[in-house]
Amino acid sequence: MTIQMVSREVRCPLCSTTYTFYTPKASSYSLVRRDSDHCPYYKDANPIFYAIWVCPTCHFAAYKDDFRQLEMESMTALKEALDSDTLGRAVSFQNPERSLFAVLRSFQLAALCYRIRKFPPELVAGLALRAGWICRYSGELRRELGFLREAQELYQKAFDKGFRRDSQVDDLAVAFLIGELKLRIGDIAGAQKYFMFLAQESDTKDRLDRAAKDRLYESKVAARICQLLEPVPLLAPIGEHLGLLAVYCEMFTLGPGKFLFRQGDPGESMFVIASGKVGVYREHEGKAALVRVLGPGEAFGEMSLLTGEQRSATVIGGDGESSATTEPSVELIQIHRTAFRNILMAAPEVAQGMANLVSRWRSADAERATHSEPCTACPPGVAEEALPATDGDVRVELESKILAKINNFLGLPK
Ligand SMILES: [Zn+2]
């Protein structure tokens, strides 16, 4: 559909240049849904792309309603700051269809101008949040997290300071947003604090109260997941980003005797056992033999997550010996490809660390095999203790091969 635009002549309050600005007609867009941090998705045109007016000459930027009047005392500071700033250079803000890059720049320039004009932190926070949404639309998670972090810090500053009684800002809604943003950036403990506060506030509005209780529960699950993932050897290179991974993991139960997957199945996730046991079976000529029982804290399926390798064994809930009626279900954490890809996009150095670990484990496996020790590693021996490789060159080559496979499987830049 062709988007109907409305054009308007506007005079810049800073440099007095007059230019034409475009906005989509209200009939050109309709809201489809919103993310939990209110990020909107529209059919056809997206009005937030046009929320900020930017002067093409001096790059003064503001919401449309703030474009008319400008405080005398901020004019010199604004001129100086915009003169030396590069944010608006070589960006076209006047095209009827703004590029995502121009939209991002419009929010960054507006944030700069509002800061100089000494507007309250919650207003600048809203601009940082919107800049984050623009990065989300274009799939740039790393930049998105940077803006969400900035928005969260500014909202927190505003919240700690306390809003004026006559303010239009609803402090409880802001507290919810702070919790939400903290969860999105992987600060689980921080998110819990805000959701707990909201769940305890007696005058929290019903809808907000329910949402806060839901998010409090989810953040508690994420905290437990984070704790369980921390000792997993393969995840060590994730370091400080573990909270971010935990937020995107799933936790579920599997009954005793139930198949999780079969040898040869396609796979793109790994599992960590939170409680209970699973049996690992090798299938050969129609017969399945139990080769290993894994318990709490143990991980499996790493290579499927990293490189999409087929499942190398069959995994069934329970230890294969107890009776199905007495054995409890096993609680599993699933780390899916999508969640993992998010981490590697936010912290690309993690992939290298993992390729290094896996190549060490593989070299250690090969070492053991040449000494004819029985290989018990199954699924792939990546849960084994890391051993130093004997042949450094071979290992380095293996590491770069594994890294290329990881990047390829996850669709990451080489
Ligand atoms: Zn101007």
Residues whose N, C-alpha, C, O or C-beta is under 5 A from the ligand:
A	BS01	ZN	C12 L14 C15 S16 C55 T57 C58 H59 F60
